[in-house]
């Protein structure tokens, strides 16, 4: 039962979201061998000011190995410190250039 959530900045029209949901559904059906009625697609607006804490940090940086289409950007955020002085939130490593989309196409 594939469920896809698209998180994006505010301002996308209903038409844009509907057309993208239809395209995602077609691709999920074709690539994951799912029935169309099994697929659901949701949209969640995230303001740019909330992106690092609500999306980048928990869903991209902290799940880097699960992200198949990695972004071409990094984000800074305050580094929290444990009481013993160690970092609680180390910066993520840069993507290995051997595994970028362009490198895989070569």
Z-matrix of the N, CA and C atoms (Angstrom, degrees):
N
C 1 1.443
C 2 1.528 1 109.13
N 3 1.301 2 118.75 1 77.64
C 4 1.465 3 120.69 2 -177.95
C 5 1.532 4 112.48 3 -63.93
N 6 1.317 5 114.57 4 134.03
C 7 1.465 6 121.93 5 175.36
C 8 1.521 7 106.96 6 -129.50
N 9 1.310 8 117.29 7 122.44
C 10 1.459 9 122.92 8 -177.69
C 11 1.524 10 108.48 9 -113.01
N 12 1.329 11 116.04 10 130.50
C 13 1.461 12 121.11 11 176.82
C 14 1.524 13 107.70 12 -114.50
N 15 1.320 14 116.46 13 123.12
C 16 1.460 15 122.32 14 177.41
C 17 1.520 16 107.14 15 -102.42
N 18 1.325 17 115.82 16 116.76
C 19 1.464 18 120.79 17 177.79
C 20 1.516 19 106.85 18 -102.42
N 21 1.315 20 116.08 19 131.39
C 22 1.461 21 120.23 20 -172.08
C 23 1.521 22 109.89 21 -151.51
N 24 1.339 23 114.63 22 164.95
C 25 1.466 24 118.64 23 177.07
C 26 1.528 25 109.30 24 -73.30
N 27 1.320 26 118.09 25 153.06
C 28 1.465 27 121.71 26 -178.96
C 29 1.530 28 112.40 27 -60.37
N 30 1.321 29 114.76 28 155.53
C 31 1.457 30 120.21 29 173.28
C 32 1.512 31 115.73 30 112.07
N 33 1.323 32 118.37 31 1.64
C 34 1.464 33 119.95 32 178.43
C 35 1.529 34 108.58 33 -80.34
N 36 1.315 35 116.24 34 140.95
C 37 1.465 36 120.71 35 -177.44
C 38 1.530 37 110.70 36 -79.18
N 39 1.324 38 114.96 37 162.69
C 40 1.465 39 120.15 38 175.86
C 41 1.528 40 110.11 39 -60.70
N 42 1.319 41 116.68 40 -38.12
C 43 1.463 42 120.38 41 178.72
C 44 1.531 43 110.61 42 -62.71
N 45 1.334 44 117.47 43 -45.64
C 46 1.466 45 120.60 44 178.69
C 47 1.527 46 110.60 45 -59.11
N 48 1.317 47 116.70 46 -45.10
C 49 1.466 48 120.18 47 -178.43
C 50 1.525 49 111.42 48 -67.43
N 51 1.323 50 117.14 49 -41.25
C 52 1.462 51 120.55 50 179.38
C 53 1.523 52 111.19 51 -63.96
N 54 1.330 53 116.85 52 -45.62
C 55 1.464 54 120.20 53 -179.86
C 56 1.523 55 111.45 54 -65.12
N 57 1.322 56 117.26 55 -40.23
C 58 1.461 57 119.75 56 177.90
C 59 1.526 58 110.54 57 -66.82
N 60 1.322 59 117.84 58 -40.93
C 61 1.467 60 120.94 59 178.26
C 62 1.525 61 110.77 60 -60.47
N 63 1.326 62 117.31 61 -40.35
C 64 1.466 63 120.66 62 177.83
C 65 1.526 64 111.10 63 -65.62
N 66 1.336 65 116.97 64 -41.95
C 67 1.469 66 120.84 65 179.52
C 68 1.530 67 110.90 66 -66.09
N 69 1.321 68 116.93 67 -43.00
C 70 1.464 69 120.47 68 178.31
C 71 1.522 70 109.91 69 -62.44
N 72 1.323 71 116.87 70 -43.54
C 73 1.462 72 120.67 71 179.41
C 74 1.520 73 110.80 72 -59.02
N 75 1.335 74 117.39 73 -46.15
C 76 1.478 75 120.34 74 178.38
C 77 1.523 76 110.94 75 -58.50
N 78 1.324 77 116.64 76 -44.94
C 79 1.466 78 119.77 77 -178.43
C 80 1.528 79 111.91 78 -67.64
N 81 1.313 80 117.78 79 -39.96
C 82 1.466 81 120.16 80 178.01
C 83 1.524 82 109.89 81 -63.36
N 84 1.317 83 117.58 82 -43.68
C 85 1.462 84 121.32 83 177.78
C 86 1.526 85 110.19 84 -59.91
N 87 1.331 86 117.27 85 -45.93
C 88 1.467 87 121.40 86 -177.63
C 89 1.520 88 113.61 87 -70.42
N 90 1.320 89 117.79 88 -40.45
C 91 1.463 90 120.54 89 -172.22
C 92 1.523 91 114.47 90 -94.64
N 93 1.318 92 118.22 91 -24.81
C 94 1.463 93 120.54 92 -178.68
C 95 1.523 94 112.53 93 -110.16
N 96 1.325 95 116.30 94 7.19
C 97 1.462 96 121.32 95 177.69
C 98 1.530 97 111.36 96 53.74
N 99 1.318 98 115.95 97 45.25
C 100 1.462 99 122.04 98 179.38
C 101 1.525 100 109.02 99 -105.62
N 102 1.312 101 115.91 100 153.87
C 103 1.460 102 120.46 101 173.37
C 104 1.529 103 108.23 102 -78.45
N 105 1.328 104 116.42 103 145.05
C 106 1.464 105 120.50 104 -177.60
C 107 1.525 106 112.29 105 -55.57
N 108 1.330 107 117.17 106 -38.46
C 109 1.468 108 119.70 107 -178.34
C 110 1.531 109 112.90 108 -72.39
N 111 1.326 110 117.88 109 -9.27
C 112 1.466 111 121.17 110 176.46
C 113 1.530 112 112.54 111 -85.64
N 114 1.315 113 116.99 112 -17.80
C 115 1.465 114 121.85 113 -172.24
C 116 1.528 115 110.85 114 -89.56
N 117 1.332 116 115.51 115 134.44
C 118 1.464 117 120.25 116 172.25
C 119 1.522 118 108.27 117 -129.01
N 120 1.330 119 115.27 118 146.59
C 121 1.461 120 121.76 119 -178.60
C 122 1.526 121 107.78 120 -133.44
N 123 1.324 122 115.79 121 129.17
C 124 1.463 123 121.39 122 179.20
C 125 1.524 124 109.51 123 -122.85
N 126 1.315 125 116.10 124 157.21
C 127 1.461 126 122.39 125 177.77
C 128 1.521 127 108.48 126 -125.17
N 129 1.319 128 115.64 127 138.84
C 130 1.460 129 120.97 128 179.12
C 131 1.525 130 108.62 129 -134.14
N 132 1.321 131 115.74 130 119.05
C 133 1.467 132 120.58 131 178.42
C 134 1.523 133 109.70 132 -80.08
N 135 1.333 134 115.50 133 131.49
C 136 1.462 135 122.37 134 178.32
C 137 1.524 136 107.40 135 -128.61
N 138 1.309 137 117.59 136 126.03
C 139 1.465 138 119.73 137 178.62
C 140 1.526 139 109.68 138 -69.89
N 141 1.338 140 117.53 139 149.69
C 142 1.465 141 119.99 140 179.16
C 143 1.532 142 112.94 141 -54.42
N 144 1.321 143 117.56 142 -34.54
C 145 1.458 144 120.64 143 179.38
C 146 1.521 145 114.14 144 -67.80
N 147 1.324 146 116.72 145 -22.24
C 148 1.466 147 121.59 146 179.57
C 149 1.527 148 113.06 147 -99.00
N 150 1.333 149 117.56 148 -7.88
C 151 1.467 150 121.47 149 -171.91
C 152 1.531 151 112.89 150 -58.14
N 153 1.314 152 117.48 151 -46.60
C 154 1.470 153 119.99 152 -176.31
C 155 1.524 154 111.54 153 -60.26
N 156 1.317 155 117.00 154 -47.43
C 157 1.464 156 120.31 155 -176.13
C 158 1.523 157 113.49 156 -78.79
N 159 1.329 158 118.35 157 -35.07
C 160 1.468 159 120.45 158 -174.74
C 161 1.519 160 114.13 159 -92.00
N 162 1.344 161 117.02 160 -23.65
C 163 1.464 162 119.38 161 -176.54
C 164 1.526 163 111.75 162 -125.27
N 165 1.335 164 117.48 163 -61.15
C 166 1.463 165 119.75 164 -171.65
C 167 1.529 166 112.22 165 -57.83
N 168 1.303 167 115.74 166 -52.25
C 169 1.465 168 118.96 167 -175.51
C 170 1.529 169 112.53 168 -66.47
N 171 1.350 170 120.54 169 -54.50
C 172 1.467 171 119.24 170 -175.18
C 173 1.528 172 115.10 171 -78.06
N 174 1.330 173 117.84 172 -29.01
C 175 1.460 174 118.67 173 -171.93
C 176 1.519 175 114.66 174 -109.41
N 177 1.316 176 117.26 175 -18.26
C 178 1.466 177 120.18 176 179.15
C 179 1.524 178 108.90 177 -109.27
N 180 1.308 179 117.12 178 -64.29
C 181 1.462 180 120.19 179 -176.84
C 182 1.523 181 112.28 180 -61.19
N 183 1.322 182 117.55 181 -47.81
C 184 1.461 183 120.45 182 -175.56
C 185 1.523 184 113.44 183 -76.02
N 186 1.322 185 117.70 184 -12.18
C 187 1.474 186 121.37 185 178.84
C 188 1.525 187 110.35 186 -125.34
N 189 1.333 188 116.07 187 34.72
C 190 1.465 189 122.65 188 -173.10
C 191 1.525 190 112.51 189 -50.34
N 192 1.328 191 118.04 190 -40.98
C 193 1.466 192 121.28 191 -177.72
C 194 1.525 193 112.50 192 -69.75
N 195 1.321 194 118.35 193 -17.59
C 196 1.464 195 121.80 194 179.64
C 197 1.525 196 112.65 195 -94.80
N 198 1.320 197 117.28 196 -10.33
C 199 1.466 198 121.62 197 -177.28
C 200 1.526 199 108.07 198 -86.27
N 201 1.329 200 117.48 199 111.42
C 202 1.462 201 121.74 200 -177.75
C 203 1.515 202 112.51 201 -84.30
N 204 1.297 203 118.05 202 -28.81
C 205 1.471 204 122.14 203 174.55
C 206 1.514 205 106.03 204 -113.98
N 207 1.319 206 115.58 205 95.34
C 208 1.455 207 121.19 206 -175.91
C 209 1.531 208 110.44 207 -80.34
N 210 1.335 209 117.37 208 143.71
C 211 1.464 210 120.03 209 179.77
C 212 1.522 211 111.06 210 -72.43
N 213 1.308 212 115.30 211 159.28
C 214 1.455 213 121.16 212 178.00
C 215 1.514 214 112.01 213 -95.32
N 216 1.326 215 117.74 214 27.91
C 217 1.460 216 121.76 215 -179.64
C 218 1.521 217 109.39 216 -139.99
N 219 1.311 218 115.59 217 161.54
C 220 1.461 219 123.07 218 170.60
C 221 1.516 220 106.89 219 -123.56
N 222 1.308 221 116.50 220 155.76
C 223 1.457 222 120.28 221 179.30
C 224 1.511 223 109.89 222 -123.74
N 225 1.308 224 115.21 223 143.53
C 226 1.461 225 121.91 224 175.17
C 227 1.522 226 108.17 225 -93.90
N 228 1.294 227 115.99 226 150.03
C 229 1.452 228 121.93 227 172.81
C 230 1.520 229 106.61 228 -153.18
N 231 1.300 230 117.53 229 162.22
C 232 1.471 231 118.31 230 179.20
C 233 1.521 232 110.24 231 -61.25
N 234 1.306 233 116.06 232 135.88
C 235 1.461 234 120.54 233 176.96
C 236 1.522 235 107.72 234 -86.23
N 237 1.317 236 115.05 235 119.72
C 238 1.463 237 120.26 236 178.67
C 239 1.525 238 108.73 237 -81.91
N 240 1.292 239 117.32 238 148.12
C 241 1.467 240 121.39 239 -179.32
C 242 1.529 241 109.90 240 -117.15
N 243 1.339 242 115.23 241 136.96
C 244 1.462 243 119.92 242 171.25
C 245 1.523 244 108.03 243 -71.00
N 246 1.301 245 116.91 244 163.60
C 247 1.466 246 120.08 245 178.18
C 248 1.522 247 111.47 246 -60.66
N 249 1.349 248 117.23 247 -29.23
C 250 1.464 249 119.65 248 179.86
C 251 1.527 250 112.01 249 -80.85
N 252 1.340 251 117.57 250 1.48
C 253 1.459 252 121.45 251 176.91
C 254 1.513 253 114.75 252 95.28
N 255 1.327 254 118.27 253 -7.68
C 256 1.466 255 120.83 254 179.67
C 257 1.513 256 111.77 255 -77.03
N 258 1.321 257 116.12 256 155.59
C 259 1.463 258 120.94 257 178.61
C 260 1.516 259 110.77 258 -72.75
N 261 1.313 260 116.50 259 133.84
C 262 1.460 261 121.40 260 174.61
C 263 1.519 262 110.72 261 -91.57
N 264 1.323 263 117.05 262 -24.49
C 265 1.465 264 120.31 263 -177.12
C 266 1.525 265 109.88 264 -134.49
N 267 1.334 266 117.98 265 79.78
C 268 1.461 267 119.23 266 179.29
C 269 1.519 268 111.19 267 -67.34
N 270 1.332 269 116.51 268 153.24
C 271 1.467 270 120.86 269 177.56
C 272 1.514 271 109.66 270 -66.63
N 273 1.317 272 117.70 271 145.81
C 274 1.462 273 120.35 272 177.54
C 275 1.523 274 110.68 273 -71.48
N 276 1.305 275 115.07 274 157.64
C 277 1.456 276 121.02 275 175.06
C 278 1.521 277 108.33 276 -76.22
N 279 1.326 278 116.71 277 151.72
C 280 1.463 279 119.74 278 174.55
C 281 1.522 280 108.68 279 -68.15
N 282 1.314 281 116.55 280 152.25
C 283 1.461 282 120.83 281 177.10
C 284 1.520 283 109.49 282 -62.40
N 285 1.315 284 116.30 283 140.75
C 286 1.460 285 121.63 284 176.93
C 287 1.522 286 107.61 285 -67.77
N 288 1.343 287 119.24 286 118.74
C 289 1.463 288 121.14 287 -175.44
C 290 1.523 289 113.39 288 -61.07
N 291 1.331 290 117.96 289 -19.14
C 292 1.469 291 120.04 290 178.10
C 293 1.522 292 111.62 291 -68.31
N 294 1.337 293 117.25 292 -19.91
C 295 1.451 294 120.76 293 -175.32
C 296 1.520 295 113.61 294 -113.19
N 297 1.304 296 117.66 295 19.40
C 298 1.457 297 120.02 296 176.22
C 299 1.522 298 108.88 297 -77.00
N 300 1.313 299 116.86 298 163.46
C 301 1.460 300 121.28 299 -179.44
C 302 1.523 301 110.82 300 -56.85
N 303 1.337 302 117.81 301 -45.55
C 304 1.463 303 120.10 302 -178.27
C 305 1.516 304 111.94 303 -64.69
N 306 1.331 305 118.15 304 -38.17
C 307 1.461 306 120.64 305 179.77
C 308 1.517 307 110.91 306 -66.74
N 309 1.327 308 117.08 307 -36.84
C 310 1.460 309 120.10 308 -179.40
C 311 1.521 310 112.05 309 -71.38
N 312 1.315 311 117.73 310 -24.68
C 313 1.466 312 121.36 311 179.20
C 314 1.517 313 112.13 312 -77.43
N 315 1.323 314 117.46 313 -20.36
C 316 1.470 315 121.24 314 -176.18
C 317 1.510 316 111.62 315 -73.39
